[in-house]
Structures are given as C-alpha cells and as structure tokens.
Amino acid sequence: MLVSAKEMLIKARDGKYAVGQFNINNLEWTKAILLTVQENNSPVILGVSEGAGKYMGGYDAVVGMVNGLIKDLNITVPVALHIDHGTYEGVLKVIEAGFSSVMFDGSHYPIDENIKKTTELVKLAGDKGISIEAEVGSIGGEEDGVIGAGEIADANECKQIADLGVTMLAAGIGNIHGKYPANWKGLDFDALAKIKAATGDVPLVLHGGTGIPADMIKKAISLGVAKINVNTELQLAFAEATRKYIEAGKDLQGKGFDPRKLLAPGFEAIKVSVKEKLELFGSINKA
C-alpha cells in the first residue's frame, strides 16, 4: 500500500539520513527499485515526472503498475509514489489517480504566485493525507525541457514557502539535473545552512543527486537534507549494461532477443546503483 512521504522524511531528518527518490520510467525500473529497497529494508519514494507519466501510458497506468508490484512482490517497506516537478494541473491529476505524494514546482512563478498556488495545493494534499513538496529557486540543468542554471534559493523565500505547511522543501543550492559539467562549483553549504536556519524543521530535498561527490552528499544530509533525488544515474547504468549486452552480440545468440533477456543486464545494473545510493544515504534498515 502506498504511503505519504511525511513520516519517512521526519524519521530521516531526525535520524540524520536521507530517503532516496528514484525516478521510474517503466516496469523494469519500478521492479528493480522495489526489490532492492525490500532486500535492504529501506523506505523509498518513487518519482514520476510528467513526461515519464505520459510515456508509461498515463497516471492511472502508473498507479496500477506500482500498486500491483507492491502486492505481487510482497513489498512491506514504506513506498511513496510522488510526482516530480509537477505543474499545478499535473498535481491535480495525480492526486485523482491515487499518487500518495506530490511536488508542485512553482519556482518559475513570481514568489507571490508560487505562494498562492502552493497554499491551495497544501490544503488539498493535507485534506487527503498526501505529502507535498514545494520548490524555491530553480534547480539547474534540464527537467522536461525547462533549463535552469543552478540558482541559489533565497532563504527568506524558502521560509515563506516552508511556513505554508509543506511537508518538504526543495531549495536550489547550486545542484543541477543530469550530468555535472567539469567546471561545476559544487554545492553551496553556506546557503544550505541559511535555508535550514530559516525553515526550521521542514525536511529539505536535494535534486540532481547524480554525480554529486559522496562527501558533499553526507555533508548535505548533516545540514538537514532528508530526501535526495536520483534519476540520471540509473538511466546511465541501464544504458551501459544494455550496450554491453548488444555489443557482445548476446541478442543474436539463441533467444537473446527476448526482451526478458535483453533488458535483464540493465535491470541488474539499476539494482546495483540503487543499493549503492541506499548505503550512501544511510537509509538501509530504516524502513
């Protein structure tokens, strides 16, 4: 059964570890992540971008797949199903479909508009027992076609949004989506400390978890980050394993073209990557 992310994030904040949000793209992704968190007794948040939701056939299809896998695979660890960088309309749709957590990304609106829309959605989510994430200061890199430069969020704006009653807050601290460029300056921990001081107990979210060095991840967790998003890393691992399988000509041997065989190495690669992240984030045996 899907749960809100609220309880798992409060436990993570107090226990000084982070819950991983792993974005899903299809059945292989979802199954690999769920099996790995169950094996490692870790809570998890499954992230779905609006683009990925569309790719998988729609939000009802996603909810049906995730609920079915949780039941059939006997998954007993806490699982939240979360829209990633949701638009106002997207958030309304996934709530209707049965998601247990939402992110409203109003970071591209003027702060007053962000506050107005977030306020409405906080009430709606609260009434339904759904956790809600808001964002201040756009995260760099590309997210469904929107390119941000990795802004540093303003601590006062963060406080204004946190005070609306959001479950968790994503604040830009120089992190970006996708692969990090060679000249990346790293995370701004002074900004993170200011944001933490301004927002109090609200669990903070670090987007763009792929490629951030381990010591920076650990420091961010020590400063109040309780949720870390990973997407690109699993895509790269899956693609590399699939490439090796095809380059070795295994798809041409026997029934190697069967999708169950063709996609198996990528599936295993996702499992390895997820386990590494659970270890780094400190969430193993925290279910």
C-alpha positions, 0 to 999 in steps of 0.5 A, a space after each residue: 500500500 502506498 504511503 505519504 512521504 511525511 513520516 519517512 522524511 521526519 524519521 530521516 531528518 531526525 535520524 540524520 539520513 536521507 530517503 532516496 527518490 528514484 525516478 521510474 520510467 517503466 516496469 523494469 525500473 519500478 521492479 528493480 527499485 522495489 526489490 532492492 529497497 525490500 532486500 535492504 529494508 529501506 523506505 523509498 519514494 518513487 518519482 514520476 515526472 510528467 513526461 515519464 507519466 505520459 510515456 508509461 501510458 498515463 497516471 492511472 497506468 502508473 498507479 496500477 503498475 506500482 500498486 500491483 508490484 507492491 502486492 505481487 512482490 510482497 513489498 512491506 517497506 514504506 513506498 511513496 509514489 510522488 510526482 516530480 516537478 509537477 505543474 499545478 494541473 499535473 498535481 491535480 491529476 495525480 492526486 485523482 489517480 491515487 499518487 500518495 505524494 506530490 511536488 508542485 514546482 512553482 519556482 518559475 512563478 513570481 514568489 507571490 504566485 508560487 505562494 498562492 498556488 502552493 497554499 491551495 495545493 497544501 490544503 488539498 494534499 493535507 485534506 487527503 493525507 498526501 505529502 507535498 513538496 514545494 520548490 524555491 529557486 530553480 534547480 539547474 540543468 534540464 527537467 522536461 525541457 525547462 533549463 535552469 542554471 543552478 540558482 541559489 534559493 533565497 532563504 527568506 523565500 524558502 521560509 515563506 514557502 516552508 511556513 505554508 505547511 509543506 511537508 518538504 522543501 526543495 531549495 536550489 543550492 547550486 545542484 543541477 539535473 543530469 550530468 555535472 559539467 567539469 567546471 561545476 562549483 559544487 554545492 553551496 553549504 553556506 546557503 544550505 545552512 541559511 535555508 535550514 536556519 530559516 525553515 526550521 524543521 521542514 525536511 529539505 530535498 536535494 535534486 540532481 543527486 547524480 554525480 554529486 561527490 559522496 562527501 558533499 552528499 553526507 555533508 548535505 544530509 548533516 545540514 538537514 537534507 532528508 530526501 535526495 533525488 536520483 534519476 540520471 544515474 540509473 538511466 546511465 547504468 541501464 544504458 551501459 549494461 544494455 550496450 554491453 549486452 548488444 555489443 557482445 552480440 548476446 541478442 543474436 545468440 539463441 533467444 537473446 532477443 527476448 526482451 526478458 533477456 535483453 533488458 535483464 543486464 540493465 535491470 541488474 545494473 539499476 539494482 546495483 546503483 540503487 543499493 549503492 545510493 541506499 548505503 550512501 544515504 544511510 537509509 538501509 534498515 530504516 524502513 
